Amino acid sequence: MKNDLKLLAKEVEKKVGKEINLSSDFDKLERIFGKHNVLLKSQALKKVWGFLKGKEKPSKETLDKVALFAGFQDWESFQKALHGDSED
């Protein structure tokens, strides 16, 4: 899961045109998501990027919204795009 999430985070960074590192980046990202009608608080976004560094796992709802912003229907659709329909 962590590798998939890392790829999704890279998709988001590519879409917004910058690497997400600072606390202020998450506030900006929250506003950008909102402009695309994807409502997600900066704290939830921090959790996604924090998980990549070994912290708490983000919720399925958060993963679905980040995947939606990146152009996928939900987290599952993103994973299927990466791995096909297999349950591996």
Beta strands, then each sheet from edge to edge (+ up, - down):
end
